[in-house]
Amino acid sequence: MTDPRPSFVCPECQAESWHPEDVAQGYCGRCHFWTGDPTMYAAWKAERAGAAGRAPETGSVAPPGSA
């Protein structure tokens, strides 16, 4: 039997939440961000990739001094 409650599954970490506010806002308590909003999620991923020295499109490591 499946759970009849609406849920939100984070596209980043796959955590699932049934809390009505998480579902409505696309908020992930594990990632502590609104990963359900495509625009905000893309910007968040790009920012995280940049902070790690990686190109967001490819996931490859940026050459030294190129950032």
C-alpha positions in Angstrom: 0.0 0.0 0.0 1.3 3.4 -0.9 1.2 6.5 1.4 -1.7 8.7 0.4 -0.1 11.9 1.8 1.6 14.2 -0.7 5.4 14.2 -0.3 8.4 16.0 -1.6 11.6 14.1 -2.7 14.7 16.2 -2.8 16.4 16.0 -6.2 19.8 16.4 -4.6 19.8 13.9 -1.7 16.6 11.9 -2.4 15.3 12.6 1.1 11.5 12.4 1.3 9.3 14.7 3.4 5.6 14.6 4.1 5.5 17.9 6.0 2.9 20.2 4.3 5.3 23.2 4.3 8.1 21.2 2.8 5.8 19.9 0.1 4.4 23.4 -0.7 7.8 25.1 -0.7 10.0 22.3 -2.1 12.2 22.6 1.0 14.7 19.8 2.0 15.5 19.6 5.7 18.6 17.5 5.0 20.1 19.9 2.4 18.7 23.0 4.3 17.6 24.6 1.0 14.6 24.9 -1.3 15.7 22.3 -3.9 12.1 22.0 -5.2 12.4 25.4 -6.9 14.2 24.8 -10.2 15.6 28.3 -10.5 16.9 28.4 -6.9 18.1 24.8 -7.1 20.1 25.5 -10.2 21.7 28.6 -8.6 22.4 26.7 -5.4 24.1 23.8 -7.3 26.2 26.2 -9.4 27.3 28.0 -6.2 28.2 24.8 -4.5 30.1 23.5 -7.5 32.0 26.8 -7.8 32.9 26.7 -4.1 34.3 23.2 -4.7 36.3 24.4 -7.7 34.2 22.4 -10.2 32.5 23.4 -13.3 28.8 23.0 -12.7 28.0 21.7 -16.3 30.6 18.9 -16.3 31.6 18.3 -12.7 35.2 18.5 -13.8 37.9 20.2 -11.7 38.8 23.7 -12.8 42.4 24.3 -13.8 44.5 26.1 -11.1 44.2 29.8 -11.4 41.2 29.7 -13.7 38.6 30.6 -11.0 
